Amino acid sequence: MNKPEKRRFIRDLIANVQKDVLAKVDLMPAEWDGVELREYVAHKFQESTLFAHRPDMRHRASDYRNEVITRNL
């Protein structure tokens, strides 16, 4: 992907997770505040990853973690 494609992908991913989370607000417990909401949003992003659901992606997950550490991302 080139830089504009990466930016578009990131915007679309965030927008889709945001749409999914906002659609569930009416079902959330009234007592949830920022603590639970952060956890829920993080969980929704985690659900959208291939690394979480595809064992065949382990090598890419390892390469990814190394790049994040090496490049201080």
Secondary structure as UniProt FT lines:
FT   HELIX           3..23
FT   HELIX           25..27
FT   TURN            30..31
FT   HELIX           34..47
FT   TURN            51..53
FT   HELIX           55..57
FT   HELIX           58..70
FT   TURN            71..72
//
